[in-house]
Amino acid sequence: MTSTRTGFGRILVFVYGVFALAATARALVQLATQASKAPVAYSLSLFSGIVYIVATWALATDRRRVALVTIGIELTGVLVIGTLSHPSDIDRASVWSDYGNGYGFVPLVLPFVGLWWLWHINRPQRPMLG
């Protein structure tokens, strides 16, 4: 069985790690310096950062069920927050606002790629005909 952290999985772990660091650091700075401006948006960003941290750890340590759950939470979060947010909220955007527009829509694409990877490595391998 293929590990979640080999081949393409290494790239995925790296991207999740970057998002874990970026989302968490941004949220902590925003909460520390401007919490009263948009506590809900900044708390959502911190939550997304924590989700990215757990997903990174799960993918890096081959914990498939944890990865599946956290990536499912990530996908749900980006779809729900993306649907409920409005472009006029840009000064109060979270990582998942407007489907991750502030991050080049990577937060929208990343969970689909993560779920595809988990599905891909769990497929039964066909025996090679020789």
C-alpha positions as protocol buffer text, in pm:
chain_id: "A"
residue {
  index: 1
  type: MET
  ca { x: 0 y: 0 z: 0 }
}
residue {
  index: 2
  type: THR
  ca { x: 134 y: 343 z: -98 }
}
residue {
  index: 3
  type: SER
  ca { x: 212 y: 585 z: 184 }
}
residue {
  index: 4
  type: THR
  ca { x: 36 y: 922 z: 195 }
}
residue {
  index: 5
  type: ARG
  ca { x: 375 y: 1093 z: 207 }
}
residue {
  index: 6
  type: THR
  ca { x: 551 y: 939 z: -93 }
}
residue {
  index: 7
  type: GLY
  ca { x: 563 y: 1063 z: -450 }
}
residue {
  index: 8
  type: PHE
  ca { x: 296 y: 1326 z: -510 }
}
residue {
  index: 9
  type: GLY
  ca { x: 213 y: 1302 z: -140 }
}
residue {
  index: 10
  type: ARG
  ca { x: 537 y: 1487 z: -58 }
}
residue {
  index: 11
  type: ILE
  ca { x: 419 y: 1785 z: -261 }
}
residue {
  index: 12
  type: LEU
  ca { x: 80 y: 1767 z: -94 }
}
residue {
  index: 13
  type: VAL
  ca { x: 234 y: 1757 z: 255 }
}
residue {
  index: 14
  type: PHE
  ca { x: 450 y: 2058 z: 162 }
}
residue {
  index: 15
  type: VAL
  ca { x: 153 y: 2261 z: 33 }
}
residue {
  index: 16
  type: TYR
  ca { x: -55 y: 2174 z: 338 }
}
residue {
  index: 17
  type: GLY
  ca { x: 239 y: 2272 z: 558 }
}
residue {
  index: 18
  type: VAL
  ca { x: 269 y: 2610 z: 386 }
}
residue {
  index: 19
  type: PHE
  ca { x: -103 y: 2672 z: 432 }
}
residue {
  index: 20
  type: ALA
  ca { x: -86 y: 2558 z: 794 }
}
residue {
  index: 21
  type: LEU
  ca { x: 189 y: 2810 z: 863 }
}
residue {
  index: 22
  type: ALA
  ca { x: 35 y: 3092 z: 658 }
}
residue {
  index: 23
  type: ALA
  ca { x: -320 y: 3061 z: 789 }
}
residue {
  index: 24
  type: THR
  ca { x: -219 y: 3013 z: 1152 }
}
residue {
  index: 25
  type: ALA
  ca { x: 38 y: 3294 z: 1155 }
}
residue {
  index: 26
  type: ARG
  ca { x: -196 y: 3535 z: 979 }
}
residue {
  index: 27
  type: ALA
  ca { x: -483 y: 3456 z: 1215 }
}
residue {
  index: 28
  type: LEU
  ca { x: -268 y: 3488 z: 1527 }
}
residue {
  index: 29
  type: VAL
  ca { x: -136 y: 3827 z: 1415 }
}
residue {
  index: 30
  type: GLN
  ca { x: -486 y: 3946 z: 1325 }
}
residue {
  index: 31
  type: LEU
  ca { x: -633 y: 3827 z: 1653 }
}
residue {
  index: 32
  type: ALA
  ca { x: -347 y: 3982 z: 1851 }
}
residue {
  index: 33
  type: THR
  ca { x: -361 y: 4320 z: 1676 }
}
residue {
  index: 34
  type: GLN
  ca { x: -713 y: 4366 z: 1535 }
}
residue {
  index: 35
  type: ALA
  ca { x: -940 y: 4117 z: 1708 }
}
residue {
  index: 36
  type: SER
  ca { x: -1216 y: 4372 z: 1763 }
}
residue {
  index: 37
  type: LYS
  ca { x: -1244 y: 4449 z: 1389 }
}
residue {
  index: 38
  type: ALA
  ca { x: -1355 y: 4101 z: 1282 }
}
residue {
  index: 39
  type: PRO
  ca { x: -1332 y: 3840 z: 1557 }
}
residue {
  index: 40
  type: VAL
  ca { x: -1543 y: 3584 z: 1369 }
}
residue {
  index: 41
  type: ALA
  ca { x: -1341 y: 3604 z: 1046 }
}
residue {
  index: 42
  type: TYR
  ca { x: -1008 y: 3594 z: 1228 }
}
residue {
  index: 43
  type: SER
  ca { x: -1123 y: 3305 z: 1446 }
}
residue {
  index: 44
  type: LEU
  ca { x: -1233 y: 3117 z: 1133 }
}
residue {
  index: 45
  type: SER
  ca { x: -887 y: 3177 z: 989 }
}
residue {
  index: 46
  type: LEU
  ca { x: -732 y: 3033 z: 1305 }
}
residue {
  index: 47
  type: PHE
  ca { x: -966 y: 2734 z: 1283 }
}
residue {
  index: 48
  type: SER
  ca { x: -866 y: 2677 z: 920 }
}
residue {
  index: 49
  type: GLY
  ca { x: -500 y: 2700 z: 1021 }
}
residue {
  index: 50
  type: ILE
  ca { x: -554 y: 2432 z: 1284 }
}
residue {
  index: 51
  type: VAL
  ca { x: -732 y: 2214 z: 1027 }
}
residue {
  index: 52
  type: TYR
  ca { x: -434 y: 2257 z: 791 }
}
residue {
  index: 53
  type: ILE
  ca { x: -193 y: 2168 z: 1074 }
}
residue {
  index: 54
  type: VAL
  ca { x: -380 y: 1846 z: 1153 }
}
residue {
  index: 55
  type: ALA
  ca { x: -414 y: 1757 z: 783 }
}
residue {
  index: 56
  type: THR
  ca { x: -40 y: 1815 z: 731 }
}
residue {
  index: 57
  type: TRP
  ca { x: 44 y: 1596 z: 1028 }
}
residue {
  index: 58
  type: ALA
  ca { x: -199 y: 1324 z: 917 }
}
residue {
  index: 59
  type: LEU
  ca { x: -66 y: 1316 z: 562 }
}
residue {
  index: 60
  type: ALA
  ca { x: 296 y: 1327 z: 678 }
}
residue {
  index: 61
  type: THR
  ca { x: 248 y: 1039 z: 923 }
}
residue {
  index: 62
  type: ASP
  ca { x: 23 y: 821 z: 704 }
}
residue {
  index: 63
  type: ARG
  ca { x: -284 y: 860 z: 926 }
}
residue {
  index: 64
  type: ARG
  ca { x: -540 y: 817 z: 651 }
}
residue {
  index: 65
  type: ARG
  ca { x: -860 y: 837 z: 856 }
}
residue {
  index: 66
  type: VAL
  ca { x: -750 y: 1156 z: 1029 }
}
residue {
  index: 67
  type: ALA
  ca { x: -646 y: 1299 z: 692 }
}
residue {
  index: 68
  type: LEU
  ca { x: -983 y: 1205 z: 542 }
}
residue {
  index: 69
  type: VAL
  ca { x: -1176 y: 1368 z: 828 }
}
residue {
  index: 70
  type: THR
  ca { x: -969 y: 1688 z: 834 }
}
residue {
  index: 71
  type: ILE
  ca { x: -974 y: 1727 z: 457 }
}
residue {
  index: 72
  type: GLY
  ca { x: -1351 y: 1669 z: 468 }
}
residue {
  index: 73
  type: ILE
  ca { x: -1382 y: 1943 z: 731 }
}
residue {
  index: 74
  type: GLU
  ca { x: -1162 y: 2166 z: 516 }
}
residue {
  index: 75
  type: LEU
  ca { x: -1379 y: 2108 z: 208 }
}
residue {
  index: 76
  type: THR
  ca { x: -1699 y: 2169 z: 404 }
}
residue {
  index: 77
  type: GLY
  ca { x: -1552 y: 2485 z: 558 }
}
residue {
  index: 78
  type: VAL
  ca { x: -1434 y: 2637 z: 233 }
}
residue {
  index: 79
  type: LEU
  ca { x: -1766 y: 2559 z: 59 }
}
residue {
  index: 80
  type: VAL
  ca { x: -1984 y: 2688 z: 345 }
}
residue {
  index: 81
  type: ILE
  ca { x: -1775 y: 2997 z: 426 }
}
residue {
  index: 82
  type: GLY
  ca { x: -1719 y: 3063 z: 56 }
}
residue {
  index: 83
  type: THR
  ca { x: -2092 y: 3050 z: -9 }
}
residue {
  index: 84
  type: LEU
  ca { x: -2184 y: 3267 z: 290 }
}
residue {
  index: 85
  type: SER
  ca { x: -1916 y: 3531 z: 238 }
}
residue {
  index: 86
  type: HIS
  ca { x: -1954 y: 3832 z: 13 }
}
residue {
  index: 87
  type: PRO
  ca { x: -1688 y: 4015 z: -191 }
}
residue {
  index: 88
  type: SER
  ca { x: -1762 y: 4330 z: 12 }
}
residue {
  index: 89
  type: ASP
  ca { x: -1626 y: 4146 z: 319 }
}
residue {
  index: 90
  type: ILE
  ca { x: -1271 y: 4164 z: 181 }
}
residue {
  index: 91
  type: ASP
  ca { x: -1148 y: 4374 z: 474 }
}
residue {
  index: 92
  type: ARG
  ca { x: -1272 y: 4098 z: 703 }
}
residue {
  index: 93
  type: ALA
  ca { x: -1184 y: 3797 z: 495 }
}
residue {
  index: 94
  type: SER
  ca { x: -1088 y: 3463 z: 639 }
}
residue {
  index: 95
  type: VAL
  ca { x: -874 y: 3204 z: 459 }
}
residue {
  index: 96
  type: TRP
  ca { x: -1188 y: 3035 z: 327 }
}
residue {
  index: 97
  type: SER
  ca { x: -1383 y: 3356 z: 241 }
}
residue {
  index: 98
  type: ASP
  ca { x: -1491 y: 3384 z: -120 }
}
residue {
  index: 99
  type: TYR
  ca { x: -1366 y: 3027 z: -172 }
}
residue {
  index: 100
  type: GLY
  ca { x: -1009 y: 3124 z: -87 }
}
residue {
  index: 101
  type: ASN
  ca { x: -990 y: 3411 z: -335 }
}
residue {
  index: 102
  type: GLY
  ca { x: -725 y: 3585 z: -122 }
}
residue {
  index: 103
  type: TYR
  ca { x: -503 y: 3277 z: -159 }
}
residue {
  index: 104
  type: GLY
  ca { x: -554 y: 3225 z: -532 }
}
residue {
  index: 105
  type: PHE
  ca { x: -841 y: 2979 z: -476 }
}
residue {
  index: 106
  type: VAL
  ca { x: -591 y: 2719 z: -353 }
}
residue {
  index: 107
  type: PRO
  ca { x: -808 y: 2659 z: -42 }
}
residue {
  index: 108
  type: LEU
  ca { x: -1090 y: 2554 z: -277 }
}
residue {
  index: 109
  type: VAL
  ca { x: -876 y: 2324 z: -493 }
}
residue {
  index: 110
  type: LEU
  ca { x: -657 y: 2175 z: -218 }
}
residue {
  index: 111
  type: PRO
  ca { x: -919 y: 1957 z: -44 }
}
residue {
  index: 112
  type: PHE
  ca { x: -1028 y: 1809 z: -378 }
}
residue {
  index: 113
  type: VAL
  ca { x: -665 y: 1726 z: -455 }
}
residue {
  index: 114
  type: GLY
  ca { x: -618 y: 1583 z: -105 }
}
residue {
  index: 115
  type: LEU
  ca { x: -928 y: 1365 z: -132 }
}
residue {
  index: 116
  type: TRP
  ca { x: -823 y: 1251 z: -480 }
}
residue {
  index: 117
  type: TRP
  ca { x: -479 y: 1154 z: -342 }
}
residue {
  index: 118
  type: LEU
  ca { x: -629 y: 955 z: -56 }
}
residue {
  index: 119
  type: TRP
  ca { x: -860 y: 777 z: -301 }
}
residue {
  index: 120
  type: HIS
  ca { x: -575 y: 718 z: -547 }
}
residue {
  index: 121
  type: ILE
  ca { x: -340 y: 557 z: -297 }
}
residue {
  index: 122
  type: ASN
  ca { x: -616 y: 339 z: -149 }
}
residue {
  index: 123
  type: ARG
  ca { x: -724 y: 187 z: -481 }
}
residue {
  index: 124
  type: PRO
  ca { x: -648 y: -182 z: -517 }
}
residue {
  index: 125
  type: GLN
  ca { x: -349 y: -222 z: -745 }
}
residue {
  index: 126
  type: ARG
  ca { x: -412 y: -428 z: -1057 }
}
residue {
  index: 127
  type: PRO
  ca { x: -163 y: -705 z: -1116 }
}
residue {
  index: 128
  type: MET
  ca { x: 66 y: -643 z: -1409 }
}
residue {
  index: 129
  type: LEU
  ca { x: 19 y: -883 z: -1696 }
}
residue {
  index: 130
  type: GLY
  ca { x: 343 y: -1020 z: -1821 }
}
